Amino acid sequence: MPLPKDALLLRIFVGETAKVGHSPIYEALVMKAREMHLAGATVLRGPLGYGHSSRIHTAKILRLSEDLPVVVEIVDSEERISAFLPHVEEMMEGHGLVTLEKVQVLQYGPIQHSRGG
């Protein structure tokens, strides 16, 4: 199903060690998004960040953190993102930050290249 040009970006910030059950939250979110047939999800691992506690989390050798920042990004229609949000709220249980942004989808899917002779 094609994405509408006007869509929503759901961005979820968590620590990589935050869990729901026995799974990392970021993994559970991606699996649920896939189960609900959302357009796609990407997990980005940050080398440096801080959140509510103002404690720095870094990947620097001398200050290895076991809880680096992770961002899950999902873009889909407003209707489909809205249907997904109750699951996000249930999994997050007070962890992290969740944001929504209106975005314009310029391309979704592979670029078709014509093969010339």
Secondary structure by P-SEA (a helix, b strand, c coil): cccccbbbbbbbbbccccccccccaaaaaaaaaaaacccbbbbbbbccccccccbbbbccccccccccbbbbbbbccaaaaaaaaaaaaaaacccbbbbbbbbbbccccbbbbbbcc
